[in-house]
Amino acid sequence: MALFVVSYDLNKTKNYQPLWDEMERLGGHKPVESVYLLSLTTDSTEAVRDHLQGFVDDDDYLIVVKFTEKPRFVKAKAGTKDWINRHF
């Protein structure tokens, strides 16, 4: 399993639901606005980006970063600590 941080900004048409639904389907967790944490079987940031690109418009921003160190935070949405602890 590889762990990823996905951040996004949707521009003109702000239809977040398809992207949110896909992140949830993939078992993701939303620790803060416009960010998801994902644990996936692929090791490739390119593969994750290419897959998620189908859920955003051409003018939207999307970045995928693979991480190997346990994330640390001060405050985050409910369930963040549990999600991190399950994956590290």
N, C-alpha and C positions, 0 to 999 in steps of 0.2 A: 504494500500500500504506500502511496505517496500522498503527501499533504500539501494543499495549495491554499493560497489566499487569492480570492477573486474580488476585484474592485471595479465599479462601473459607474458611469454617469450617462443617463439617457437624456437626450437633448430635446429637439422639437416636439416629437410625440412621446409623451412620458407614459408609455404602457409597460410598467414594470412587471405585471402579473405573469406573463409567459416566462420571463427570466427567473422570477422568484419560484414559480412552480417547478421549473427544471432543477434549480438548485436544491429545493426540498426533495424532489424525486431522487436526486443523487445523494441524499443524506446529509446535505450541507447544514451549516449553522450560521446564523446572522448575528455576529457579536456587536456590531455597530452599523449605522446607516451606510448603505452602498457598499458593504463588504460581506462576503461569505467565506467561511472556512469549509474546505472539502477534503475528504479522504477518499481517494480513488485508486483503482487498480492500475491505471496508466502511470507512467513515470514522466510523461511528456507534457510540458507546458504548452507546446504547440498543438497537441491533440486536444487538450482542454479548451484552449482558445478557439480552435476551429469549430469544436462542437458548440460552444456557447455563443459563437458569432451568429448562429442561426436563430437566436432568441433576442437579438438586438437589431436596431436599424443601422443603416450605413453611416449615419452622422453621430452615432453613440460612441462612447469611450468604454474600453474594456481592457483590463490588465490582469494577467495571471502570473503568480509568483509561487514557485515551489519552495517550501521551507523544511528544514531538517532539525531545527532547534525548537524546543518547547516555547510557544508564545507566552509572553508575560503581558499583563495589563493592569490598569488601575481600576477602571470601571468598564463594564460591558453588560450587554443584555442578559437577561435570565437564561441560564443553561450553558453559558459560555465555559465556565470553569469545569462543569461536568463533561462537556464535549471534548475539551482539551485533555482532561485527565483520561478519558476513554481511549484517546489516540496516542498517548505518550506513556 
